[in-house]
Amino acid sequence: MKNIKKYLSGISIIIGLLGLMNACKIGKNYVQPKLKLPENFRGDTLDYFGDTSSMGLIHWKSFFHDPTLKLLIDSALANNFEMKTALLNLQISTRVLAQNKANYLPSVNATIANGNRTWRSKDFGSGPLTKYYDHKGETAPQNMFVYQSMFGSDINFSWEIDIWKKIGSKQEQLLAEYLDTQEAKNAIQTSIITSVAKGYFNLLMLDAKIEVAKRNVQLNDSTLRMIKLQYEAGEITALAIQQTQSQRLLAASLVPELEKEIVIQENALQTLTGKLPDSIKRGTSYEHLFAESKDISLGSPIEIVRNRPDIRSSEFQLIAANANANIQQAMRYPSLTVGGVLGVNSMLPKNWFNIPGALLGGITGNLTTPIFKNKTLKTQYEVAKLERDKAELQLQQKVVEAVAEVSNAVVTVDKQREQLSLAKERVDNAHLAVKNAGLLFKSGYATYLEVITAQSNALNSDLDLVELRQQHLDAFVDLYRALGGGWR
């Protein structure tokens, strides 16, 4: 008993000394690197009135106003296969993180029943288990004698003391990886919202183009009837009829092409929502699709570091790399493992649970340190430090690219707004030209070629305006995403 107390006392002293060592954690605590951020975004020309809120902080349900679009986005977030996969990855990461917390506790195993009996013969070089034969009251044979006989049950434990915060650093690494998985899910959500919104805008654009094409066909029909009357009167040649028909067929051929594109776009949107191909309901107007720019601002550039999932993900990867470098450094230092066993053991099954005769117990304390492992540990530590440096560079790169992306998006929104104003004037002018060309043709002051040219210009002007409206909507959504909006 005294020996056991001395042994335990010695282990306690070792643990106490290592506790003092434990106070000096090796490795570096994570500190966010200094990021390259401007005071304002280049090209910030949006007009703000009164109290404004940063676009990146607006919830997507408040940013988008169209009820049909909101329903599509809701369905996509609930049923999209990539989103479901991201949620499963998040659950996996949660379980791994929770498991690592248990590493602070000892590992305990129980041997419910253990039986081991071995036989040897005279040429083995060692004798039989004489105590076994004494218990049996028999003389040991020369061949196939019982060399070992053991039956027992026991509980044993092993506990590694976290001297250098290896487990703590691993917990920090897993937490960062868990948060990285969360940001990956947020990035997928933002991507889905952007794709659904752009697909919906494309449908509106295609609907508008079909209306333009059909309206132009009707206009050409009217012109063709008028030209036929003049042809019958002998005022013009058959060439006028043929060219007018060609213009009409050009506009008419747009309709089946646009109908095909509508079906393809509807199928693409249904795929995003995890559904089979089908038609999609939609609104009929470009107006009031999302929040007006006068109600929002770009916010400070520092906000994109807090808002954008890809930047947040890069920072969590840097935190994980920093923690891994600390782990690899700790692997080069001594480790302390405490263990023990308690149970019963006997040579004969009948004495298996003979208490106290069959009792066994033991306690161990191992302080081990690596000396030479072919430079493996040193190399792993050096590589981990380089990986940490690489992760920091990737974070810096993400930030610089994000700032440029916001600047590009806001300039695109602003310049396309100017283009829209000019395109509307062009459409008004083209329609007026069609009207005047028709009146002049009836009065004999314009040729049929001038009428056809005016109608062709009007068709192109209308189609260009529709496309420009869609591009402007897409650019506004890109700006929202670039500022980190959509994942809340």
C-alpha distance (Angstrom), angle and dihedral (degrees) to the residues before:
residue distance angle dihedral
M1 . . .
K2 3.80 . .
N3 3.79 90.1 .
I4 3.79 90.6 53.3
K5 3.82 90.9 51.0
K6 3.80 91.1 50.0
Y7 3.80 90.1 49.3
L8 3.78 92.6 49.8
S9 3.80 90.2 46.0
G10 3.80 90.4 53.8
I11 3.79 92.1 50.5
S12 3.80 90.2 48.4
I13 3.81 90.5 54.6
I14 3.80 90.6 50.1
I15 3.82 91.3 49.4
G16 3.80 90.1 48.6
L17 3.79 92.6 52.2
L18 3.77 91.4 46.8
G19 3.80 88.9 48.8
L20 3.79 88.0 62.2
M21 3.79 88.7 49.5
N22 3.79 88.2 49.6
A23 3.79 90.4 61.8
C24 3.80 88.4 66.3
K25 3.80 102.0 67.4
I26 3.77 113.4 -161.2
G27 3.77 122.9 -138.3
K28 3.79 131.7 38.4
N29 3.76 127.8 -63.5
Y30 3.78 111.8 -128.2
V31 3.80 115.7 -96.8
Q32 3.79 119.9 -179.9
P33 3.81 108.5 -112.7
K34 3.78 120.2 -121.8
L35 3.79 105.9 -90.7
K36 3.80 126.5 -148.8
L37 3.79 104.4 -116.4
P38 3.82 129.5 156.3
E39 3.79 122.9 -137.1
N40 3.81 91.1 -117.0
F41 3.77 137.6 8.5
R42 3.78 115.3 -97.5
G43 3.79 111.6 -111.8
D44 3.82 96.1 22.3
T45 3.81 97.3 158.3
L46 3.80 99.8 144.0
D47 3.80 113.8 130.9
Y48 3.80 114.8 -122.2
F49 3.78 125.3 -162.5
G50 3.80 124.5 -167.5
D51 3.77 118.4 -39.0
T52 3.77 110.7 3.3
S53 3.79 131.5 -177.3
S54 3.78 127.7 -144.2
M55 3.79 111.7 -95.9
G56 3.80 92.3 -135.8
L57 3.82 91.2 59.4
I58 3.80 95.7 53.5
H59 3.80 115.6 106.0
W60 3.79 111.6 -119.0
K61 3.82 91.2 -120.3
S62 3.80 88.4 59.6
F63 3.80 94.4 41.3
F64 3.81 94.8 53.7
H65 3.81 115.5 55.2
D66 3.80 102.3 -179.4
P67 3.86 108.4 102.8
T68 3.81 93.5 -152.3
L69 3.79 92.1 51.7
K70 3.80 90.9 49.2
L71 3.80 90.9 53.4
L72 3.81 90.5 50.6
I73 3.81 91.9 50.3
D74 3.80 91.6 46.9
S75 3.79 90.5 51.6
A76 3.80 92.2 47.6
L77 3.82 93.4 50.3
A78 3.81 90.2 50.0
N79 3.80 99.6 43.3
N80 3.80 108.7 23.0
F81 3.80 110.7 122.1
E82 3.80 94.8 -140.3
M83 3.80 90.0 52.4
K84 3.82 91.6 49.7
T85 3.80 89.9 49.7
A86 3.82 90.6 49.9
L87 3.80 90.4 52.1
L88 3.81 90.5 51.7
N89 3.81 89.8 50.1
L90 3.78 87.7 52.5
Q91 3.81 91.3 52.9
I92 3.81 90.2 49.7
S93 3.79 91.5 51.0
T94 3.82 90.6 48.1
R95 3.80 91.8 55.4
V96 3.80 93.7 47.0
L97 3.81 90.0 50.6
A98 3.80 91.9 49.7
Q99 3.81 91.7 48.5
N100 3.80 93.2 54.5
K101 3.81 90.8 59.1
A102 3.81 87.5 64.1
N103 3.83 89.5 61.0
Y104 3.80 88.1 81.6
L105 3.83 87.4 66.9
P106 3.82 125.5 75.2
S107 3.78 120.9 -98.8
V108 3.82 110.5 -115.8
N109 3.81 125.4 -167.0
A110 3.77 131.1 178.7
T111 3.79 126.3 -151.9
I112 3.78 102.7 -153.0
A113 3.78 96.1 -170.8
N114 3.77 131.2 -4.0
G115 3.78 126.4 -177.8
N116 3.78 124.5 179.8
R117 3.80 125.4 169.1
T118 3.82 122.5 162.5
W119 3.80 131.5 -175.5
R120 3.79 130.0 -152.5
S121 3.83 137.3 177.5
K122 3.81 135.1 -132.1
D123 3.82 96.0 -86.9
F124 3.80 91.2 57.2
G125 3.78 92.0 91.5
S126 3.76 98.3 -124.6
G127 3.78 134.8 74.9
P128 3.79 134.1 -112.3
L129 3.77 125.7 -86.5
T130 3.82 95.2 -87.8
K131 3.78 95.2 -172.6
Y132 3.79 88.8 58.0
Y133 3.81 92.3 54.7
D134 3.83 90.8 43.6
H135 3.80 89.2 57.9
K136 3.78 90.1 47.5
G137 3.82 93.3 45.9
E138 3.78 90.8 -128.8
T139 3.80 137.5 123.3
A140 3.75 114.5 -113.2
P141 3.82 114.0 -114.5
Q142 3.80 121.5 -128.6
N143 3.82 94.5 -123.4
M144 3.77 129.5 43.6
F145 3.79 92.2 8.2
V146 3.80 119.7 164.7
Y147 3.77 106.6 -93.8
Q148 3.81 97.7 174.3
S149 3.80 133.2 11.0
M150 3.78 121.8 179.0
F151 3.81 134.6 160.7
G152 3.76 121.1 173.6
S153 3.78 154.4 136.6
D154 3.78 125.5 -145.8
I155 3.79 147.9 161.0
N156 3.79 117.9 -134.3
F157 3.77 132.9 -178.5
S158 3.77 137.7 -166.0
W159 3.79 124.8 -164.7
E160 3.79 126.7 -177.4
I161 3.79 111.3 -155.1
D162 3.82 110.1 -134.0
I163 3.79 94.8 -125.2
W164 3.77 100.1 160.5
K165 3.80 97.3 28.2
K166 3.79 92.9 -102.7
I167 3.77 91.2 147.4
G168 3.81 90.7 43.9
S169 3.80 91.2 51.4
K170 3.80 90.1 46.9
Q171 3.79 88.7 52.1
E172 3.81 89.2 51.1
Q173 3.81 90.2 49.6
L174 3.80 94.0 48.6
L175 3.80 91.8 46.1
A176 3.80 89.9 53.0
E177 3.81 90.1 47.8
Y178 3.80 90.0 49.3
L179 3.80 91.1 51.6
D180 3.80 89.1 45.7
T181 3.81 88.0 55.7
Q182 3.81 88.6 50.4
E183 3.79 90.5 52.6
A184 3.80 90.4 47.5
K185 3.80 87.5 56.5
N186 3.82 89.7 48.6
A187 3.79 90.9 50.0
I188 3.80 90.5 51.9
Q189 3.81 89.9 49.6
T190 3.80 91.1 51.3
S191 3.80 90.7 48.2
I192 3.82 91.9 49.4
I193 3.80 92.6 49.7
T194 3.80 91.0 49.1
S195 3.81 92.9 47.9
V196 3.82 93.7 47.5
A197 3.80 92.4 47.7
K198 3.80 93.2 48.5
G199 3.80 91.3 46.0
Y200 3.79 90.5 50.8
F201 3.81 91.3 48.9
N202 3.79 88.9 49.7
L203 3.81 89.8 55.3
L204 3.79 90.5 52.0
M205 3.79 89.3 49.3
L206 3.82 92.7 50.0
D207 3.82 91.0 48.4
A208 3.78 89.7 51.5
K209 3.80 91.9 48.2
I210 3.80 91.1 53.1
E211 3.79 90.0 52.0
V212 3.81 89.6 50.9
A213 3.82 91.9 48.8
K214 3.81 93.8 47.5
R215 3.78 91.7 46.6
N216 3.79 89.9 50.6
V217 3.82 90.6 49.8
Q218 3.81 89.4 54.2
L219 3.79 90.2 48.9
N220 3.79 90.8 50.3
D221 3.80 90.2 49.2
S222 3.78 89.4 55.1
T223 3.79 91.5 47.7
L224 3.81 91.8 46.4
R225 3.83 91.8 54.1
M226 3.78 90.3 50.3
I227 3.81 92.7 49.0
K228 3.80 92.1 48.0
L229 3.78 89.5 55.1
Q230 3.81 90.5 52.5
Y231 3.79 90.4 46.1
E232 3.79 91.1 53.0
A233 3.79 87.7 49.7
G234 3.80 88.7 54.6
E235 3.80 94.4 -118.2
I236 3.82 96.5 119.9
T237 3.81 138.1 21.9
A238 3.82 130.9 -108.7
L239 3.81 88.3 -101.3
A240 3.81 89.1 76.4
I241 3.82 90.8 56.2
Q242 3.80 92.1 47.8
Q243 3.83 94.1 49.8
T244 3.80 92.2 45.8
Q245 3.81 90.1 50.6
S246 3.81 89.9 50.0
Q247 3.81 89.5 53.3
R248 3.81 90.2 49.5
L249 3.83 92.7 48.7
L250 3.80 90.2 50.1
A251 3.81 90.8 57.3
A252 3.81 93.0 41.3
S253 3.82 92.7 51.5
L254 3.81 89.4 60.6
V255 3.83 91.7 66.0
P256 3.85 99.9 67.5
E257 3.80 91.0 41.2
L258 3.81 91.0 52.8
E259 3.81 91.7 44.7
K260 3.80 88.7 54.9
E261 3.80 91.7 50.2
I262 3.81 90.6 49.4
V263 3.81 92.2 55.3
I264 3.81 91.3 47.5
Q265 3.81 91.8 49.0
E266 3.81 92.1 47.6
N267 3.81 90.0 51.5
A268 3.81 90.5 49.4
L269 3.80 91.3 52.4
Q270 3.79 91.9 47.7
T271 3.81 89.0 51.8
L272 3.81 89.4 53.7
T273 3.80 88.7 53.7
G274 3.81 91.5 49.5
K275 3.79 94.1 -111.7
L276 3.78 136.7 121.7
P277 3.84 119.8 -98.5
D278 3.80 114.0 -69.8
S279 3.79 141.2 136.5
I280 3.79 120.1 -76.6
K281 3.76 127.8 -140.3
R282 3.76 116.9 -132.2
G283 3.75 144.1 170.5
T284 3.76 123.8 -95.8
S285 3.79 102.5 -133.1
Y286 3.78 139.3 66.3
E287 3.79 90.4 -149.0
H288 3.81 123.7 105.1
L289 3.79 96.2 4.9
F290 3.79 92.7 144.0
A291 3.79 144.6 -7.4
E292 3.78 117.0 -46.6
S293 3.79 116.9 -112.4
K294 3.80 91.5 -123.2
D295 3.81 88.5 68.5
I296 3.80 95.9 52.8
S297 3.78 142.8 48.9
L298 3.79 136.2 -160.6
G299 3.79 91.4 -114.0
S300 3.78 124.4 -151.6
P301 3.83 120.2 -37.6
I302 3.82 88.8 -121.7
E303 3.80 87.7 66.3
I304 3.80 92.8 68.3
V305 3.82 88.1 62.4
R306 3.79 88.2 56.7
N307 3.82 96.5 38.4
R308 3.79 110.2 37.3
P309 3.82 113.0 87.8
D310 3.81 93.3 -151.7
I311 3.83 92.5 55.1
R312 3.79 92.4 44.2
S313 3.79 88.5 48.6
S314 3.82 91.2 51.9
E315 3.79 90.8 51.3
F316 3.80 92.4 50.4
Q317 3.80 88.4 50.4
L318 3.81 87.9 53.7
I319 3.82 90.6 49.8
A320 3.80 90.0 50.2
A321 3.82 91.4 48.2
N322 3.81 90.4 50.1
A323 3.81 91.0 50.7
N324 3.80 91.0 48.0
A325 3.82 90.2 53.0
N326 3.81 88.3 53.9
I327 3.81 90.3 49.6
Q328 3.81 92.7 50.5
Q329 3.79 90.3 48.8
A330 3.82 91.2 50.7
M331 3.80 90.2 51.4
R332 3.81 87.7 68.8
Y333 3.82 93.3 59.7
P334 3.83 131.8 75.9
S335 3.79 120.4 -76.9
L336 3.80 128.6 -152.8
T337 3.78 122.4 -147.1
V338 3.79 123.6 -176.5
G339 3.79 119.6 -164.5
G340 3.76 142.1 168.7
V341 3.78 145.3 175.4
L342 3.80 134.4 -151.7
G343 3.81 126.7 -179.3
V344 3.77 148.1 92.9
N345 3.79 130.4 -70.2
S346 3.79 135.2 175.0
M347 3.77 141.8 163.2
L348 3.81 94.2 -127.5
P349 3.82 125.5 49.7
K350 3.79 91.3 -132.5
N351 3.81 90.2 61.2
W352 3.82 93.1 46.9
F353 3.78 95.3 112.7
N354 3.79 98.4 25.4
I355 3.80 101.2 141.1
P356 3.00 124.5 -125.8
G357 3.80 94.3 0.5
A358 3.81 94.8 64.5
L359 3.79 97.5 40.2
L360 3.79 118.2 123.5
G361 3.77 132.0 -178.2
G362 3.74 140.0 168.8
I363 3.77 143.1 170.2
T364 3.80 128.7 -160.2
G365 3.74 137.3 -170.3
N366 3.79 120.9 -168.4
L367 3.78 124.9 -171.5
T368 3.79 107.0 -174.0
T369 3.75 133.8 171.9
P370 3.80 132.3 -175.9
I371 3.81 115.1 -114.1
F372 3.77 107.5 171.6
K373 3.81 125.9 3.1
N374 3.78 102.1 156.6
K375 3.84 91.0 -86.6
T376 3.81 88.7 -66.6
L377 3.81 96.0 131.2
K378 3.80 93.5 43.5
T379 3.80 92.0 48.6
Q380 3.81 92.1 47.9
Y381 3.80 90.0 51.7
E382 3.82 93.5 47.8
V383 3.81 91.2 47.7
A384 3.83 90.4 49.0
K385 3.82 90.1 53.8
L386 3.79 90.7 50.0
E387 3.82 89.9 48.6
R388 3.78 88.6 52.9
D389 3.82 90.7 51.6
K390 3.79 89.8 48.0
A391 3.81 91.4 50.9
E392 3.80 89.8 52.1
L393 3.81 91.0 52.6
Q394 3.81 90.1 49.5
L395 3.81 90.0 52.7
Q396 3.80 91.0 50.5
Q397 3.79 89.9 48.9
K398 3.81 92.3 50.2
V399 3.79 91.3 52.2
V400 3.81 94.3 49.2
E401 3.81 91.5 46.8
A402 3.81 91.2 47.9
V403 3.81 92.9 52.5
A404 3.81 90.1 49.7
E405 3.80 90.7 46.9
V406 3.80 92.0 53.8
S407 3.79 91.4 47.2
N408 3.81 91.3 50.0
A409 3.79 92.0 47.8
V410 3.79 96.3 49.0
V411 3.81 92.3 47.6
T412 3.80 89.4 48.9
V413 3.82 91.6 51.6
D414 3.79 92.1 48.3
K415 3.82 97.1 45.8
Q416 3.79 93.5 43.8
R417 3.78 88.1 53.9
E418 3.81 87.9 58.3
Q419 3.80 90.0 46.6
L420 3.81 90.5 51.6
S421 3.79 90.9 54.6
L422 3.80 91.1 51.4
A423 3.82 92.4 43.7
K424 3.80 91.2 54.2
E425 3.80 90.1 52.4
R426 3.79 88.9 49.0
V427 3.82 91.2 52.2
D428 3.81 92.2 48.6
N429 3.79 90.0 49.0
A430 3.83 92.6 47.4
H431 3.82 92.5 50.9
L432 3.77 90.6 48.5
A433 3.80 89.0 50.3
V434 3.83 90.3 52.9
K435 3.77 91.0 50.9
N436 3.80 94.0 47.6
A437 3.81 93.0 43.9
G438 3.81 89.7 54.7
L439 3.79 92.9 49.8
L440 3.79 92.7 45.9
F441 3.81 91.3 47.6
K442 3.78 91.2 53.4
S443 3.80 89.2 49.4
G444 3.79 92.8 47.7
Y445 3.80 95.4 -113.9
A446 3.84 96.2 110.1
T447 3.77 134.1 45.0
Y448 3.79 126.3 -125.4
L449 3.82 88.3 -109.8
E450 3.81 90.0 62.8
V451 3.81 89.6 50.8
I452 3.82 92.4 49.9
T453 3.81 91.6 45.9
A454 3.80 91.6 50.6
Q455 3.81 91.3 50.0
S456 3.80 91.7 47.3
N457 3.82 90.8 50.9
A458 3.79 90.3 48.7
L459 3.81 91.7 51.4
N460 3.80 92.6 49.8
S461 3.82 92.0 44.5
D462 3.81 92.1 52.1
L463 3.79 92.9 47.2
D464 3.81 92.3 47.1
L465 3.81 90.9 50.7
V466 3.81 91.5 51.6
E467 3.81 91.8 49.9
L468 3.79 92.2 46.5
R469 3.80 90.9 52.0
Q470 3.77 90.1 53.8
Q471 3.81 92.2 47.3
H472 3.79 89.5 51.4
L473 3.81 91.3 51.6
D474 3.81 90.7 47.6
A475 3.80 91.4 49.3
F476 3.81 90.8 51.9
V477 3.81 90.5 52.0
D478 3.82 89.9 47.5
L479 3.80 89.1 53.2
Y480 3.80 90.4 50.5
R481 3.81 90.7 51.2
A482 3.82 93.2 43.8
L483 3.81 89.7 56.5
G484 3.79 90.7 53.6
G485 3.78 98.6 -99.9
G486 3.78 126.3 146.9
W487 3.81 106.5 48.9
R488 3.80 98.5 82.3
